[in-house]
Amino acid sequence: MKPIDKTIYLASKSPRRRELLRQIGIDFELLLLRSDGPRGADVTEEVLAAEAPAAYVERVAREKAAFAWNLVQRRHLRPRTVLTADTTVTIDGAILGKPADRAEAVAMLEQLSGRTHQVLTAVAVHHAEFSGQVTQVSNVRFGVLSAAAIAAYCATLEPYDKAGGYGIQGPAAAFIEHIEGSHSGIMGLPLYETAQLLRQAGLPLP
């Protein structure tokens, strides 16, 4: 099974995913899905009733990949492999999305302080002859955070575009006492699993 083109389409707005793909030498073009606007999002990221964290990230990544592949066909674009991903943070069975405001960011970090939580990233790949998906789970333990540290962090722009209100690649790295899993997965794209999936899709990776 071989993809039509060695370059892939990345259907993600995340600059971190772009950096990670470049890190392992994957050429890509952006194929951005609509996340808001008068017609709403192309793929909803709302959590369904009683939806478990793993089921949530897997559904969103899968639906994004299917929608993006449909765009390729409708727009008569070159039929390249599509890659999508979705990341969420969960603790006590609850899903922590991107904080809407400072109060929500503070509450999230207070909940994570001194405890272990999970970061789940689902990756989906789609082209005409292949559809595959993988989910990577990492355990992340925060040290105890002072109120001053939380306030200072939430006064920056860092928390507001990241699930769980923090990013391991930024200043919040100082909050993290221990990780078990994939550093790149916590950033938003587990590179080992992504490379394996792209090989399965037929990309000639080393």
C-alpha positions in Angstrom: 0.0 0.0 0.0 1.6 3.3 -1.1 0.4 6.8 -0.7 0.1 9.0 -3.8 2.6 11.6 -2.5 5.4 11.6 0.0 4.2 15.0 1.3 1.2 14.8 3.7 -1.6 17.2 4.6 -1.6 18.3 8.2 -5.1 19.2 9.3 -4.1 21.0 12.5 -3.6 24.6 13.6 -1.1 23.6 16.3 2.4 25.1 15.8 3.7 22.4 18.1 2.6 19.6 15.8 4.3 21.4 12.8 7.5 21.6 14.8 7.4 18.0 15.7 6.8 16.8 12.2 9.7 18.9 11.0 11.8 17.3 13.7 11.5 13.9 12.1 11.7 15.2 8.5 8.1 14.9 7.5 7.1 17.3 4.7 3.6 18.6 5.0 1.1 21.2 3.7 -1.5 22.6 6.0 -5.1 21.7 5.3 -6.9 23.7 8.0 -10.4 22.9 9.1 -12.8 25.6 10.3 -13.1 25.8 14.1 -15.6 28.6 14.4 -17.5 31.2 12.3 -21.1 31.6 11.2 -21.3 28.0 10.0 -19.7 26.6 13.1 -16.8 24.1 13.3 -16.2 21.5 10.6 -15.8 19.0 13.4 -17.2 19.6 16.8 -14.8 19.2 19.7 -17.5 19.2 22.3 -17.5 16.3 24.7 -20.5 14.0 24.3 -22.6 13.0 27.3 -20.8 10.2 29.3 -18.0 10.2 26.8 -14.7 8.7 28.2 -11.5 10.7 27.6 -10.0 8.0 25.3 -13.2 7.7 23.3 -13.4 11.5 23.0 -9.9 12.1 21.6 -10.2 9.1 19.3 -13.5 10.3 17.9 -12.4 13.8 17.3 -9.1 12.8 15.6 -11.0 10.2 13.4 -13.7 12.7 12.4 -11.2 15.3 11.6 -9.3 12.9 9.3 -12.4 11.8 7.5 -13.5 15.4 7.0 -10.1 16.5 5.8 -9.9 13.6 3.3 -13.4 14.6 2.1 -12.1 18.1 1.6 -9.2 16.8 -0.5 -11.7 15.0 -2.8 -14.2 17.9 -3.0 -11.5 20.5 -3.8 -9.8 18.1 -6.2 -6.5 18.5 -4.4 -3.5 16.2 -4.9 -4.5 13.0 -3.1 -2.0 13.1 -0.3 -2.1 11.3 3.0 -4.0 13.3 5.7 -2.8 13.4 9.3 -4.9 14.8 12.2 -4.5 14.6 16.0 -6.3 15.6 19.1 -5.0 16.0 22.7 -6.8 16.1 26.0 -5.8 16.2 29.6 -7.8 14.1 32.1 -7.8 13.8 35.9 -10.3 11.9 38.1 -12.1 10.9 34.9 -12.8 14.5 33.9 -11.6 16.0 30.6 -9.8 19.3 30.9 -10.0 21.3 27.7 -8.6 24.7 26.9 -9.4 27.2 29.6 -11.9 29.9 28.5 -10.6 32.5 30.9 -8.2 33.2 33.8 -10.5 31.8 36.5 -10.8 28.5 34.6 -7.0 28.3 34.0 -6.3 28.9 37.7 -8.9 26.2 38.7 -7.3 23.7 36.3 -3.8 24.2 37.6 -5.0 24.1 41.2 -6.6 20.7 40.4 -3.3 19.4 38.8 -1.1 20.7 41.6 0.7 18.0 43.5 -1.0 15.2 41.6 -0.7 12.8 38.6 -2.9 13.3 35.5 -3.0 11.7 32.1 -2.4 13.3 28.7 -4.0 11.5 25.8 -3.2 12.2 22.1 -5.0 10.4 19.4 -3.4 10.5 15.9 -5.4 9.5 12.7 -4.1 9.0 9.2 -6.3 8.7 6.1 -5.9 8.3 2.4 -7.7 6.5 -0.4 -6.4 3.1 0.5 -5.7 3.4 4.3 -7.4 4.6 7.4 -5.6 4.1 10.7 -5.5 5.5 14.2 -3.4 5.2 17.4 -3.7 6.7 20.9 -0.8 7.4 23.2 -1.3 8.0 26.9 1.3 9.6 29.3 1.2 10.1 33.0 2.4 13.5 34.2 3.0 14.4 37.9 3.0 18.1 38.9 4.8 19.3 42.0 2.8 21.3 44.5 2.2 24.7 42.9 2.0 27.9 45.0 -0.8 30.4 44.5 1.8 32.9 43.3 3.2 30.5 40.7 -0.2 29.8 39.4 -1.1 33.5 39.3 2.1 34.4 37.5 1.6 31.7 34.9 -2.0 32.5 34.3 -1.1 36.2 33.8 0.7 35.1 30.6 -0.9 33.9 27.3 0.5 30.4 27.9 -2.5 28.5 29.4 -5.2 29.6 27.0 -4.6 27.6 23.8 -3.6 24.3 25.5 -5.6 21.4 26.9 -5.3 21.4 30.7 -4.1 25.0 30.7 -0.4 24.2 30.3 2.3 23.1 27.7 5.3 21.0 28.6 7.4 22.9 26.0 7.0 26.2 27.8 7.5 27.7 31.2 5.1 25.1 32.8 7.9 22.6 32.3 9.1 23.8 35.7 5.8 22.5 37.3 6.4 18.9 36.1 8.1 16.6 38.6 7.9 13.4 36.6 6.5 12.0 33.3 5.9 8.4 32.2 5.2 8.1 28.5 6.0 10.3 25.5 7.3 13.8 25.8 6.2 14.6 22.2 2.8 13.0 22.9 2.4 15.4 25.8 3.2 18.2 23.4 0.5 17.0 21.0 2.0 14.5 18.6 3.7 11.3 19.8 6.5 10.9 17.2 7.2 7.2 17.6 3.5 6.3 17.1 3.0 8.8 14.4 6.0 7.5 12.4 4.7 3.9 12.8 1.3 4.9 11.5 2.7 6.8 8.5 4.8 3.8 7.6 1.6 1.7 7.7 0.0 4.2 5.4 2.9 3.6 3.0 5.2 6.6 3.5 8.8 5.7 2.9 10.2 6.6 6.4 13.5 5.2 7.6 
